[in-house]
Amino acid sequence: MPVLNIAMVGSDDLAREIAKPTDQRDVHTYVHKESGADGPRILSIIRPAKYPERLRPFLNALSAARVGIIEVQRIDATLGEALVAFASSGLTKGMAIINAPEGEWVDEEQAKMLFKQAGLADWTFAQGDGIELRTILYGFMDDIADELRANAEAPLVIPVDQYFNVKGIGLVAIGYVQSGTVHVHDELVLLPANGTGNAKSLQVMDDDVPAALAGDRVGLALRNAKEDHLGSGTLLVRPAVEDKKTNTSIPLAVIAHERSTIHLQRSP
């Protein structure tokens, strides 16, 4: 089923209006599932609870997301940093909700100008209850439906953000499927260590599943993998294929980054 991952900077109260909380660690997650014309579809909100004190969970949320939510409670440096981060991550589709604390006020026109200057002019300024906000988010999902389908058919890439040993199961790695589809029994390569492993079993939302698609947060029980080949930021990909008999050549989904050049431009 299609999943729309949404990076959110905002309060727990607002997130709970939109979706049901599921995981409440450094990154809080909230899920809402409903039936659409083509079957069930899911909104998955990823909220770094300790942002701005801790940056890494925020960056993890941005890397997994396709759209964003920012709750504008005040105009300050934290808002500016968040705007730059969303824009730099290419999340040009999203929703802003102005919600100033009691006794305070936020100038909506000033907020819109800041979004525009950061490169987020296409974001929607919204208000209303959870039902209305979900409707907007499902509209975003419809807008990028072709992109989501294409991403599920792309080469497999899973960035790992947690890993641990479970008694009776073994080594488990957890992360969002960035692209592609992983199946039970798939052979995997663990980069950059170049280790190998096999997907013994998969779990999505605490349910055993035969496959996990792009957008899913998946737990993989790994067979024949070494724990020292895993780390925060490890990438799971399929092995390269070189078959001279069938003239088949499929490279790894990612390559080592050696050197690049970045050209900076002033914001509008």
Secondary structure, 3 states (H helix, E strand, C coil): CCEEEEEEECCHHHHHHHCEEEEECCEEEEEEEEEECCEEEEEEEEEECCCCCCCHHHHHHHHHCCEEEEEECCCCHHHHHHHHHHHHCCCCCEEEEECCCCCCCCCHHHHHHHHHHHCCCCCEEECCCHHHHHHHHHHHHHHCHHHHHHHHCCCCEEECCEEEEECCCEEEEEEECCECEEECCCEEEEECCCEEEEEEEEEECCEEECEEECCCEEEEEEECCCHHHCCCCCEEECCCEEECCCCEEECCCCCCCCCCCCCCCCCC
